[in-house]
Amino acid sequence: MSNWIDACSTDEIDEEDVMRFDHDGRTFAIYHSPDGEFFATDGLCSHEKVHLAGGLVMDYMIECPKHNGQFDYRTGEAMRAPVCVNLRTYPVKVEGDRVLLQVG
């Protein structure tokens, strides 16, 4: 069964930014893309488990704050070394002014 979790309000994340969201012992990263859409990935870098919410968002990329590895947050794909393991992504939907994350 799929569970949709209320993560934040749409105005809590500026466009081209990221926010940390913790739920049930897990950390997620929620992104607000330049075209106004919202996306979610695992919140920890697959390289050394650093919180991605401390990283830099550029267009559709998140850059890890520790070693500057980059991921495409729409797909989770590892795009620049030293990261080589993709991030898991999660479905996101907006209802009213709330961003909901599907955690499975």
Summary of the structure (lengths in Angstrom):
residues: 104
radius of gyration: 12.6
end to end distance: 6.8
largest distance: 38.6
contacts: 320
relative contact order: 0.25
helix: 6%
strand: 48%
